[in-house]
Amino acid sequence: MAYSERLAEKIRGVLDSRFDVEEKKMFGGLCFMVAGSMACGVMGDDLLARVGPAAYDDALAQPHAHVMDFTGRPLRGFVRVAGAGLRTSAVLGRWVRDSVAFAVLQADSKPAKRPKQSKISQKPALRKK
């Protein structure tokens, strides 16, 4: 499924002041990673918002918000916001900022990752006689 480049561009506008944003193609759409954690994404004309388990029920109560369900089981902590509910920049901005806040919280609570070693550095050194 293709994603709305127009919606992706609007999300980029909300995130343009951040230096820790990375885009990845996932779920047949586009995801925005913040501080190494998924914050939000675009699938079709819909926004995928990661709000976390604590804010999940309140997020679902918002207009145009639905359960995010890819596999037949809902993904608790994620909601899908229909494109019709994202017509104003204020509403889109709120969803994106809430998603970023949760992603940053998640990133801060994870232990630091060890840097990956290159394959060359993993090989034992050859000794010259």
N, CA, C and O atoms as CSV, one atom per row, in Angstrom:
chain,resi,resn,atom,element,x,y,z
A,1,MET,N,N,0.840,-1.179,0.000
A,1,MET,CA,C,0.000,0.000,0.000
A,1,MET,C,C,0.884,1.241,0.000
A,1,MET,O,O,1.813,1.340,0.801
A,2,ALA,N,N,0.611,2.155,-0.861
A,2,ALA,CA,C,1.366,3.402,-0.933
A,2,ALA,C,C,0.940,4.326,0.202
A,2,ALA,O,O,-0.131,4.164,0.786
A,3,TYR,N,N,1.784,5.283,0.498
A,3,TYR,CA,C,1.453,6.241,1.550
A,3,TYR,C,C,1.351,7.640,0.953
A,3,TYR,O,O,1.911,7.920,-0.106
A,4,SER,N,N,0.636,8.502,1.641
A,4,SER,CA,C,0.419,9.865,1.190
A,4,SER,C,C,1.690,10.687,1.391
A,4,SER,O,O,2.083,10.976,2.521
A,5,GLU,N,N,2.311,11.050,0.302
A,5,GLU,CA,C,3.509,11.884,0.381
A,5,GLU,C,C,3.149,13.269,0.927
A,5,GLU,O,O,3.965,13.921,1.579
A,6,ARG,N,N,1.938,13.698,0.656
A,6,ARG,CA,C,1.485,15.005,1.159
A,6,ARG,C,C,1.435,15.009,2.690
A,6,ARG,O,O,1.893,15.959,3.325
A,7,LEU,N,N,0.876,13.944,3.283
A,7,LEU,CA,C,0.824,13.832,4.739
A,7,LEU,C,C,2.235,13.683,5.300
A,7,LEU,O,O,2.554,14.277,6.330
A,8,ALA,N,N,3.078,12.903,4.641
A,8,ALA,CA,C,4.464,12.750,5.098
A,8,ALA,C,C,5.174,14.097,5.115
A,8,ALA,O,O,5.935,14.381,6.039
A,9,GLU,N,N,4.939,14.920,4.120
A,9,GLU,CA,C,5.564,16.238,4.056
A,9,GLU,C,C,5.070,17.138,5.190
A,9,GLU,O,O,5.848,17.908,5.754
A,10,LYS,N,N,3.800,17.044,5.519
A,10,LYS,CA,C,3.268,17.826,6.641
A,10,LYS,C,C,3.903,17.381,7.962
A,10,LYS,O,O,4.210,18.213,8.816
A,11,ILE,N,N,4.098,16.083,8.126
A,11,ILE,CA,C,4.738,15.574,9.345
A,11,ILE,C,C,6.186,16.056,9.397
A,11,ILE,O,O,6.671,16.444,10.460
A,12,ARG,N,N,6.874,16.034,8.266
A,12,ARG,CA,C,8.246,16.553,8.226
A,12,ARG,C,C,8.288,18.008,8.684
A,12,ARG,O,O,9.224,18.431,9.363
A,13,GLY,N,N,7.263,18.767,8.304
A,13,GLY,CA,C,7.184,20.168,8.720
A,13,GLY,C,C,7.066,20.310,10.234
A,13,GLY,O,O,7.666,21.208,10.824
A,14,VAL,N,N,6.297,19.428,10.859
A,14,VAL,CA,C,6.154,19.462,12.316
A,14,VAL,C,C,7.475,19.071,12.983
A,14,VAL,O,O,7.822,19.604,14.037
A,15,LEU,N,N,8.205,18.147,12.371
A,15,LEU,CA,C,9.432,17.614,12.963
A,15,LEU,C,C,10.703,18.351,12.538
A,15,LEU,O,O,11.799,17.969,12.949
A,16,ASP,N,N,10.574,19.397,11.725
A,16,ASP,CA,C,11.762,20.012,11.117
A,16,ASP,C,C,12.746,20.622,12.105
A,16,ASP,O,O,13.909,20.816,11.751
A,17,SER,N,N,12.333,20.930,13.319
A,17,SER,CA,C,13.259,21.520,14.283
A,17,SER,C,C,14.057,20.468,15.052
A,17,SER,O,O,14.970,20.812,15.803
A,18,ARG,N,N,13.722,19.197,14.873
A,18,ARG,CA,C,14.415,18.115,15.588
A,18,ARG,C,C,15.605,17.630,14.769
A,18,ARG,O,O,15.564,17.632,13.539
A,19,PHE,N,N,16.644,17.223,15.445
A,19,PHE,CA,C,17.837,16.704,14.782
A,19,PHE,C,C,17.916,15.183,14.845
A,19,PHE,O,O,18.793,14.583,14.223
A,20,ASP,N,N,17.003,14.550,15.593
A,20,ASP,CA,C,17.089,13.109,15.853
A,20,ASP,C,C,15.996,12.314,15.140
A,20,ASP,O,O,15.566,11.271,15.633
A,21,VAL,N,N,15.549,12.799,13.991
A,21,VAL,CA,C,14.476,12.148,13.238
A,21,VAL,C,C,15.069,11.331,12.101
A,21,VAL,O,O,15.957,11.785,11.379
A,22,GLU,N,N,14.556,10.114,11.962
A,22,GLU,CA,C,14.971,9.237,10.874
A,22,GLU,C,C,13.703,8.661,10.245
A,22,GLU,O,O,12.761,8.311,10.956
A,23,GLU,N,N,13.679,8.564,8.952
A,23,GLU,CA,C,12.537,7.982,8.251
A,23,GLU,C,C,12.884,6.570,7.804
A,23,GLU,O,O,13.983,6.309,7.316
A,24,LYS,N,N,11.915,5.655,7.981
A,24,LYS,CA,C,12.101,4.271,7.541
A,24,LYS,C,C,10.819,3.784,6.897
A,24,LYS,O,O,9.722,4.083,7.368
A,25,LYS,N,N,10.962,3.039,5.829
A,25,LYS,CA,C,9.789,2.419,5.217
A,25,LYS,C,C,9.465,1.153,6.001
A,25,LYS,O,O,10.300,0.257,6.122
A,26,MET,N,N,8.243,1.088,6.534
A,26,MET,CA,C,7.775,-0.047,7.341
A,26,MET,C,C,6.282,-0.202,7.162
A,26,MET,O,O,5.595,0.748,6.784
A,27,PHE,N,N,5.782,-1.376,7.426
A,27,PHE,CA,C,4.343,-1.638,7.420
A,27,PHE,C,C,3.689,-1.252,6.096
A,27,PHE,O,O,2.482,-1.012,6.065
A,28,GLY,N,N,4.435,-1.187,5.023
A,28,GLY,CA,C,3.892,-0.759,3.745
A,28,GLY,C,C,3.683,0.745,3.681
A,28,GLY,O,O,3.005,1.246,2.783
A,29,GLY,N,N,4.259,1.459,4.624
A,29,GLY,CA,C,4.136,2.913,4.675
A,29,GLY,C,C,5.468,3.527,5.058
A,29,GLY,O,O,6.527,2.972,4.768
A,30,LEU,N,N,5.406,4.668,5.706
A,30,LEU,CA,C,6.597,5.397,6.118
A,30,LEU,C,C,6.509,5.676,7.606
A,30,LEU,O,O,5.492,6.173,8.089
A,31,CYS,N,N,7.580,5.355,8.340
A,31,CYS,CA,C,7.625,5.597,9.783
A,31,CYS,C,C,8.644,6.683,10.087
A,31,CYS,O,O,9.667,6.806,9.413
A,32,PHE,N,N,8.347,7.457,11.104
A,32,PHE,CA,C,9.255,8.476,11.586
A,32,PHE,C,C,9.780,8.024,12.945
A,32,PHE,O,O,9.027,7.865,13.906
A,33,MET,N,N,11.082,7.826,12.996
A,33,MET,CA,C,11.757,7.413,14.221
A,33,MET,C,C,12.321,8.671,14.873
A,33,MET,O,O,12.899,9.525,14.199
A,34,VAL,N,N,12.151,8.776,16.177
A,34,VAL,CA,C,12.696,9.907,16.927
A,34,VAL,C,C,13.526,9.336,18.062
A,34,VAL,O,O,13.039,8.523,18.848
A,35,ALA,N,N,14.764,9.757,18.148
A,35,ALA,CA,C,15.685,9.270,19.178
A,35,ALA,C,C,15.778,7.747,19.150
A,35,ALA,O,O,15.975,7.117,20.189
A,36,GLY,N,N,15.638,7.156,17.966
A,36,GLY,CA,C,15.768,5.719,17.808
A,36,GLY,C,C,14.513,4.911,18.070
A,36,GLY,O,O,14.536,3.686,17.944
A,37,SER,N,N,13.415,5.566,18.434
A,37,SER,CA,C,12.145,4.871,18.694
A,37,SER,C,C,11.083,5.355,17.718
A,37,SER,O,O,11.067,6.524,17.334
A,38,MET,N,N,10.194,4.447,17.320
A,38,MET,CA,C,9.121,4.835,16.413
A,38,MET,C,C,8.191,5.824,17.100
A,38,MET,O,O,7.744,5.591,18.223
A,39,ALA,N,N,7.904,6.922,16.422
A,39,ALA,CA,C,6.993,7.930,16.947
A,39,ALA,C,C,5.663,7.876,16.202
A,39,ALA,O,O,4.607,7.722,16.815
A,40,CYS,N,N,5.717,8.002,14.885
A,40,CYS,CA,C,4.491,8.031,14.094
A,40,CYS,C,C,4.815,7.576,12.681
A,40,CYS,O,O,5.968,7.307,12.346
A,41,GLY,N,N,3.778,7.497,11.863
A,41,GLY,CA,C,3.995,7.067,10.491
A,41,GLY,C,C,2.807,7.388,9.621
A,41,GLY,O,O,1.800,7.927,10.081
A,42,VAL,N,N,2.943,7.050,8.360
A,42,VAL,CA,C,1.895,7.282,7.379
A,42,VAL,C,C,1.618,5.970,6.664
A,42,VAL,O,O,2.534,5.304,6.182
A,43,MET,N,N,0.345,5.608,6.601
A,43,MET,CA,C,-0.076,4.441,5.828
A,43,MET,C,C,-1.308,4.867,5.043
A,43,MET,O,O,-2.341,5.199,5.625
A,44,GLY,N,N,-1.196,4.855,3.745
A,44,GLY,CA,C,-2.280,5.382,2.927
A,44,GLY,C,C,-2.428,6.862,3.231
A,44,GLY,O,O,-1.455,7.613,3.170
A,45,ASP,N,N,-3.639,7.283,3.558
A,45,ASP,CA,C,-3.904,8.674,3.939
A,45,ASP,C,C,-4.011,8.835,5.447
A,45,ASP,O,O,-4.371,9.908,5.931
A,46,ASP,N,N,-3.703,7.779,6.197
A,46,ASP,CA,C,-3.869,7.778,7.646
A,46,ASP,C,C,-2.549,8.005,8.368
A,46,ASP,O,O,-1.473,7.677,7.869
A,47,LEU,N,N,-2.671,8.576,9.562
A,47,LEU,CA,C,-1.532,8.742,10.453
A,47,LEU,C,C,-1.507,7.577,11.427
A,47,LEU,O,O,-2.536,7.232,12.009
A,48,LEU,N,N,-0.357,6.973,11.610
A,48,LEU,CA,C,-0.161,5.965,12.637
A,48,LEU,C,C,0.533,6.688,13.789
A,48,LEU,O,O,1.640,7.201,13.627
A,49,ALA,N,N,-0.113,6.728,14.938
A,49,ALA,CA,C,0.426,7.471,16.077
A,49,ALA,C,C,0.723,6.525,17.224
A,49,ALA,O,O,-0.138,5.751,17.641
A,50,ARG,N,N,1.927,6.588,17.725
A,50,ARG,CA,C,2.309,5.780,18.880
A,50,ARG,C,C,2.134,6.654,20.121
A,50,ARG,O,O,2.899,7.590,20.355
A,51,VAL,N,N,1.125,6.331,20.897
A,51,VAL,CA,C,0.784,7.154,22.056
A,51,VAL,C,C,1.125,6.477,23.376
A,51,VAL,O,O,1.156,7.134,24.417
A,52,GLY,N,N,1.377,5.191,23.346
A,52,GLY,CA,C,1.708,4.457,24.553
A,52,GLY,C,C,0.485,3.904,25.253
A,52,GLY,O,O,-0.624,4.389,25.032
A,53,PRO,N,N,0.666,2.902,26.089
A,53,PRO,CA,C,-0.461,2.247,26.761
A,53,PRO,C,C,-1.246,3.171,27.694
A,53,PRO,O,O,-2.466,3.046,27.797
A,54,ALA,N,N,-0.573,4.084,28.365
A,54,ALA,CA,C,-1.261,4.955,29.328
A,54,ALA,C,C,-2.221,5.926,28.644
A,54,ALA,O,O,-3.272,6.242,29.202
A,55,ALA,N,N,-1.883,6.397,27.460
A,55,ALA,CA,C,-2.715,7.375,26.744
A,55,ALA,C,C,-3.603,6.727,25.686
A,55,ALA,O,O,-4.329,7.424,24.977
A,56,TYR,N,N,-3.552,5.404,25.573
A,56,TYR,CA,C,-4.236,4.684,24.501
A,56,TYR,C,C,-5.748,4.905,24.499
A,56,TYR,O,O,-6.316,5.262,23.466
A,57,ASP,N,N,-6.399,4.702,25.627
A,57,ASP,CA,C,-7.862,4.842,25.671
A,57,ASP,C,C,-8.306,6.268,25.369
A,57,ASP,O,O,-9.297,6.474,24.668
A,58,ASP,N,N,-7.576,7.258,25.895
A,58,ASP,CA,C,-7.908,8.657,25.605
A,58,ASP,C,C,-7.711,8.964,24.125
A,58,ASP,O,O,-8.502,9.697,23.532
A,59,ALA,N,N,-6.658,8.408,23.528
A,59,ALA,CA,C,-6.395,8.640,22.106
A,59,ALA,C,C,-7.505,8.042,21.241
A,59,ALA,O,O,-7.930,8.654,20.261
A,60,LEU,N,N,-7.972,6.847,21.606
A,60,LEU,CA,C,-9.052,6.219,20.838
A,60,LEU,C,C,-10.363,6.985,20.944
A,60,LEU,O,O,-11.218,6.872,20.066
A,61,ALA,N,N,-10.530,7.756,21.998
A,61,ALA,CA,C,-11.752,8.539,22.181
A,61,ALA,C,C,-11.768,9.796,21.303
A,61,ALA,O,O,-12.800,10.458,21.194
A,62,GLN,N,N,-10.639,10.128,20.680
A,62,GLN,CA,C,-10.552,11.320,19.832
A,62,GLN,C,C,-11.245,11.069,18.489
A,62,GLN,O,O,-11.305,9.934,18.016
A,63,PRO,N,N,-11.771,12.147,17.876
A,63,PRO,CA,C,-12.430,11.978,16.574
A,63,PRO,C,C,-11.498,11.369,15.532
A,63,PRO,O,O,-10.327,11.738,15.441
A,64,HIS,N,N,-12.021,10.451,14.762
A,64,HIS,CA,C,-11.333,9.804,13.632
A,64,HIS,C,C,-10.223,8.845,14.050
A,64,HIS,O,O,-9.491,8.355,13.190
A,65,ALA,N,N,-10.076,8.564,15.343
A,65,ALA,CA,C,-9.035,7.636,15.810
A,65,ALA,C,C,-9.612,6.228,15.884
A,65,ALA,O,O,-10.752,6.031,16.306
A,66,HIS,N,N,-8.807,5.254,15.468
A,66,HIS,CA,C,-9.235,3.858,15.433
A,66,HIS,C,C,-8.121,2.963,15.962
A,66,HIS,O,O,-6.961,3.366,16.045
A,67,VAL,N,N,-8.495,1.769,16.309
A,67,VAL,CA,C,-7.527,0.759,16.734
A,67,VAL,C,C,-6.602,0.451,15.559
A,67,VAL,O,O,-7.065,0.301,14.428
A,68,MET,N,N,-5.331,0.358,15.815
A,68,MET,CA,C,-4.377,-0.036,14.785
A,68,MET,C,C,-4.276,-1.557,14.823
A,68,MET,O,O,-3.909,-2.140,15.844
A,69,ASP,N,N,-4.600,-2.180,13.721
A,69,ASP,CA,C,-4.699,-3.634,13.680
A,69,ASP,C,C,-4.183,-4.130,12.334
A,69,ASP,O,O,-4.826,-3.925,11.305
A,70,PHE,N,N,-3.030,-4.779,12.343
A,70,PHE,CA,C,-2.468,-5.330,11.111
A,70,PHE,C,C,-2.620,-6.837,11.030
A,70,PHE,O,O,-2.764,-7.392,9.941
A,71,THR,N,N,-2.591,-7.492,12.157
A,71,THR,CA,C,-2.499,-8.942,12.172
A,71,THR,C,C,-3.729,-9.624,12.738
A,71,THR,O,O,-3.703,-10.831,12.978
A,72,GLY,N,N,-4.809,-8.880,12.958
A,72,GLY,CA,C,-5.987,-9.448,13.592
A,72,GLY,C,C,-6.009,-9.197,15.085
A,72,GLY,O,O,-7.000,-9.482,15.758
A,73,ARG,N,N,-4.913,-8.661,15.602
A,73,ARG,CA,C,-4.842,-8.288,17.011
A,73,ARG,C,C,-4.477,-6.814,17.095
A,73,ARG,O,O,-3.560,-6.359,16.412
A,74,PRO,N,N,-5.190,-6.067,17.930
A,74,PRO,CA,C,-4.870,-4.635,18.044
A,74,PRO,C,C,-3.479,-4.421,18.657
A,74,PRO,O,O,-3.043,-5.173,19.528
A,75,LEU,N,N,-2.811,-3.394,18.186
A,75,LEU,CA,C,-1.525,-3.008,18.747
A,75,LEU,C,C,-1.790,-1.950,19.819
A,75,LEU,O,O,-1.968,-0.772,19.509
A,76,ARG,N,N,-1.814,-2.373,21.058
A,76,ARG,CA,C,-2.103,-1.454,22.151
A,76,ARG,C,C,-0.991,-0.407,22.251
A,76,ARG,O,O,0.195,-0.737,22.242
A,77,GLY,N,N,-1.393,0.836,22.345
A,77,GLY,CA,C,-0.427,1.922,22.402
A,77,GLY,C,C,-0.247,2.633,21.066
A,77,GLY,O,O,0.401,3.676,20.989
A,78,PHE,N,N,-0.833,2.053,20.006
A,78,PHE,CA,C,-0.790,2.654,18.673
A,78,PHE,C,C,-2.215,2.909,18.202
A,78,PHE,O,O,-3.088,2.064,18.398
A,79,VAL,N,N,-2.461,4.052,17.590
A,79,VAL,CA,C,-3.769,4.321,16.994
A,79,VAL,C,C,-3.579,4.748,15.547
A,79,VAL,O,O,-2.528,5.251,15.149
A,80,ARG,N,N,-4.620,4.533,14.789
A,80,ARG,CA,C,-4.647,4.933,13.385
A,80,ARG,C,C,-5.646,6.079,13.276
A,80,ARG,O,O,-6.815,5.921,13.629
A,81,VAL,N,N,-5.195,7.222,12.792
A,81,VAL,CA,C,-6.047,8.399,12.678
A,81,VAL,C,C,-6.383,8.597,11.205
A,81,VAL,O,O,-5.496,8.799,10.375
A,82,ALA,N,N,-7.668,8.537,10.893
A,82,ALA,CA,C,-8.109,8.679,9.505
A,82,ALA,C,C,-7.718,10.048,8.964
A,82,ALA,O,O,-7.716,11.043,9.689
A,83,GLY,N,N,-7.388,10.079,7.676
A,83,GLY,CA,C,-6.982,11.320,7.026
A,83,GLY,C,C,-7.985,12.442,7.198
A,83,GLY,O,O,-7.599,13.610,7.255
A,84,ALA,N,N,-9.271,12.112,7.282
A,84,ALA,CA,C,-10.307,13.135,7.464
A,84,ALA,C,C,-10.140,13.874,8.791
A,84,ALA,O,O,-10.594,15.010,8.927
A,85,GLY,N,N,-9.499,13.246,9.757
A,85,GLY,CA,C,-9.293,13.872,11.056
A,85,GLY,C,C,-8.020,14.680,11.151
A,85,GLY,O,O,-7.671,15.164,12.228
A,86,LEU,N,N,-7.316,14.836,10.033
A,86,LEU,CA,C,-6.029,15.529,10.037
A,86,LEU,C,C,-6.042,16.756,9.138
A,86,LEU,O,O,-5.001,17.157,8.618
A,87,ARG,N,N,-7.187,17.341,8.958
A,87,ARG,CA,C,-7.312,18.446,7.998
A,87,ARG,C,C,-6.652,19.735,8.466
A,87,ARG,O,O,-6.247,20.551,7.638
A,88,THR,N,N,-6.536,19.934,9.777
A,88,THR,CA,C,-5.892,21.160,10.247
A,88,THR,C,C,-4.490,20.853,10.745
A,88,THR,O,O,-4.220,19.769,11.262
A,89,SER,N,N,-3.609,21.821,10.581
A,89,SER,CA,C,-2.237,21.617,11.032
A,89,SER,C,C,-2.162,21.529,12.551
A,89,SER,O,O,-1.262,20.883,13.086
A,90,ALA,N,N,-3.089,22.166,13.251
A,90,ALA,CA,C,-3.097,22.111,14.717
A,90,ALA,C,C,-3.370,20.692,15.204
A,90,ALA,O,O,-2.708,20.214,16.125
A,91,VAL,N,N,-4.342,20.016,14.591
A,91,VAL,CA,C,-4.682,18.645,15.000
A,91,VAL,C,C,-3.539,17.695,14.657
A,91,VAL,O,O,-3.135,16.883,15.490
A,92,LEU,N,N,-3.022,17.791,13.450
A,92,LEU,CA,C,-1.897,16.941,13.053
A,92,LEU,C,C,-0.711,17.187,13.977
A,92,LEU,O,O,-0.076,16.239,14.439
A,93,GLY,N,N,-0.410,18.452,14.248
A,93,GLY,CA,C,0.707,18.794,15.117
A,93,GLY,C,C,0.566,18.195,16.505
A,93,GLY,O,O,1.550,17.733,17.083
A,94,ARG,N,N,-0.640,18.195,17.045
A,94,ARG,CA,C,-0.865,17.623,18.375
A,94,ARG,C,C,-0.579,16.130,18.373
A,94,ARG,O,O,0.106,15.618,19.259
A,95,TRP,N,N,-1.116,15.428,17.360
A,95,TRP,CA,C,-0.867,13.982,17.269
A,95,TRP,C,C,0.626,13.688,17.155
A,95,TRP,O,O,1.142,12.805,17.840
A,96,VAL,N,N,1.316,14.426,16.294
A,96,VAL,CA,C,2.747,14.185,16.085
A,96,VAL,C,C,3.534,14.510,17.348
A,96,VAL,O,O,4.409,13.738,17.741
A,97,ARG,N,N,3.240,15.636,17.989
A,97,ARG,CA,C,3.960,16.000,19.218
A,97,ARG,C,C,3.722,14.983,20.334
A,97,ARG,O,O,4.651,14.656,21.073
A,98,ASP,N,N,2.494,14.477,20.468
A,98,ASP,CA,C,2.217,13.448,21.473
A,98,ASP,C,C,3.002,12.170,21.170
A,98,ASP,O,O,3.520,11.525,22.081
A,99,SER,N,N,3.086,11.814,19.901
A,99,SER,CA,C,3.838,10.622,19.493
A,99,SER,C,C,5.331,10.799,19.753
A,99,SER,O,O,6.002,9.873,20.208
A,100,VAL,N,N,5.842,11.980,19.465
A,100,VAL,CA,C,7.262,12.269,19.708
A,100,VAL,C,C,7.563,12.213,21.201
A,100,VAL,O,O,8.593,11.675,21.608
A,101,ALA,N,N,6.677,12.761,22.011
A,101,ALA,CA,C,6.888,12.742,23.462
A,101,ALA,C,C,6.996,11.310,23.971
A,101,ALA,O,O,7.850,11.009,24.805
A,102,PHE,N,N,6.131,10.423,23.471
A,102,PHE,CA,C,6.204,9.033,23.908
A,102,PHE,C,C,7.483,8.366,23.400
A,102,PHE,O,O,8.121,7.613,24.137
A,103,ALA,N,N,7.859,8.634,22.154
A,103,ALA,CA,C,9.070,8.029,21.593
A,103,ALA,C,C,10.309,8.462,22.373
A,103,ALA,O,O,11.198,7.648,22.626
A,104,VAL,N,N,10.373,9.719,22.749
A,104,VAL,CA,C,11.519,10.214,23.513
A,104,VAL,C,C,11.544,9.565,24.891
A,104,VAL,O,O,12.608,9.199,25.390
A,105,LEU,N,N,10.382,9.423,25.500
A,105,LEU,CA,C,10.290,8.748,26.797
A,105,LEU,C,C,10.790,7.306,26.679
A,105,LEU,O,O,11.533,6.828,27.535
A,106,GLN,N,N,10.378,6.624,25.619
A,106,GLN,CA,C,10.825,5.245,25.382
A,106,GLN,C,C,12.334,5.181,25.186
A,106,GLN,O,O,13.003,4.309,25.741
A,107,ALA,N,N,12.863,6.104,24.396
A,107,ALA,CA,C,14.300,6.108,24.112
A,107,ALA,C,C,15.096,6.368,25.388
A,107,ALA,O,O,16.152,5.771,25.593
A,108,ASP,N,N,14.596,7.252,26.239
A,108,ASP,CA,C,15.302,7.567,27.483
A,108,ASP,C,C,15.285,6.409,28.466
A,108,ASP,O,O,16.175,6.299,29.310
A,109,SER,N,N,14.275,5.536,28.366
A,109,SER,CA,C,14.170,4.435,29.320
A,109,SER,C,C,14.915,3.176,28.878
A,109,SER,O,O,15.046,2.230,29.655
A,110,LYS,N,N,15.403,3.158,27.639
A,110,LYS,CA,C,16.139,1.994,27.135
A,110,LYS,C,C,17.607,2.100,27.519
A,110,LYS,O,O,18.163,3.197,27.564
A,111,PRO,N,N,18.229,0.970,27.793
A,111,PRO,CA,C,19.673,1.016,28.050
A,111,PRO,C,C,20.413,1.417,26.771
A,111,PRO,O,O,19.948,1.151,25.663
A,112,ALA,N,N,21.545,2.046,26.939
A,112,ALA,CA,C,22.330,2.478,25.782
A,112,ALA,C,C,22.773,1.266,24.979
A,112,ALA,O,O,23.159,0.239,25.537
A,113,LYS,N,N,22.711,1.403,23.660
A,113,LYS,CA,C,23.146,0.321,22.775
A,113,LYS,C,C,24.655,0.361,22.625
A,113,LYS,O,O,25.269,1.425,22.544
A,114,ARG,N,N,25.230,-0.829,22.589
A,114,ARG,CA,C,26.658,-0.915,22.312
A,114,ARG,C,C,26.869,-0.685,20.828
A,114,ARG,O,O,26.093,-1.179,20.010
A,115,PRO,N,N,27.898,0.051,20.471
A,115,PRO,CA,C,28.148,0.247,19.037
A,115,PRO,C,C,28.465,-1.079,18.363
A,115,PRO,O,O,29.126,-1.938,18.947
A,116,LYS,N,N,27.995,-1.241,17.144
A,116,LYS,CA,C,28.263,-2.465,16.387
A,116,LYS,C,C,29.714,-2.474,15.949
A,116,LYS,O,O,30.267,-1.453,15.540
A,117,GLN,N,N,30.312,-3.637,16.043
A,117,GLN,CA,C,31.679,-3.790,15.565
A,117,GLN,C,C,31.632,-4.187,14.101
A,117,GLN,O,O,30.752,-4.933,13.671
A,118,SER,N,N,32.567,-3.690,13.363
A,118,SER,CA,C,32.628,-4.091,11.961
A,118,SER,C,C,33.145,-5.525,11.889
A,118,SER,O,O,33.784,-6.010,12.822
A,119,LYS,N,N,32.867,-6.186,10.792
A,119,LYS,CA,C,33.312,-7.574,10.622
A,119,LYS,C,C,34.829,-7.669,10.629
A,119,LYS,O,O,35.389,-8.678,11.056
A,120,ILE,N,N,35.475,-6.652,10.170
A,120,ILE,CA,C,36.936,-6.658,10.131
A,120,ILE,C,C,37.489,-6.671,11.550
A,120,ILE,O,O,38.430,-7.413,11.832
A,121,SER,N,N,36.927,-5.866,12.449
A,121,SER,CA,C,37.446,-5.793,13.816
A,121,SER,C,C,37.112,-7.039,14.624
A,121,SER,O,O,37.697,-7.250,15.687
A,122,GLN,N,N,36.185,-7.873,14.148
A,122,GLN,CA,C,35.817,-9.083,14.862
A,122,GLN,C,C,36.768,-10.244,14.558
A,122,GLN,O,O,36.803,-11.223,15.303
A,123,LYS,N,N,37.523,-10.146,13.492
A,123,LYS,CA,C,38.459,-11.212,13.131
A,123,LYS,C,C,39.710,-11.107,13.997
A,123,LYS,O,O,40.180,-10.006,14.281
A,124,PRO,N,N,40.246,-12.245,14.414
A,124,PRO,CA,C,41.492,-12.179,15.189
A,124,PRO,C,C,42.629,-11.653,14.332
A,124,PRO,O,O,42.708,-11.912,13.131
A,125,ALA,N,N,43.496,-10.915,14.980
A,125,ALA,CA,C,44.631,-10.335,14.260
A,125,ALA,C,C,45.627,-11.443,13.890
A,125,ALA,O,O,45.843,-12.374,14.665
A,126,LEU,N,N,46.214,-11.335,12.732
A,126,LEU,CA,C,47.242,-12.273,12.295
A,126,LEU,C,C,48.575,-11.832,12.869
A,126,LEU,O,O,48.918,-10.650,12.840
A,127,ARG,N,N,49.315,-12.786,13.385
A,127,ARG,CA,C,50.629,-12.449,13.948
A,127,ARG,C,C,51.711,-12.726,12.915
A,127,ARG,O,O,51.684,-13.749,12.231
A,128,LYS,N,N,52.615,-11.851,12.817
A,128,LYS,CA,C,53.773,-12.066,11.946
A,128,LYS,C,C,54.895,-12.627,12.790
A,128,LYS,O,O,55.133,-12.174,13.910
A,129,LYS,N,N,55.590,-13.625,12.243
A,129,LYS,CA,C,56.705,-14.241,12.982
A,129,LYS,C,C,58.003,-13.665,12.552
A,129,LYS,O,O,59.052,-14.059,13.062
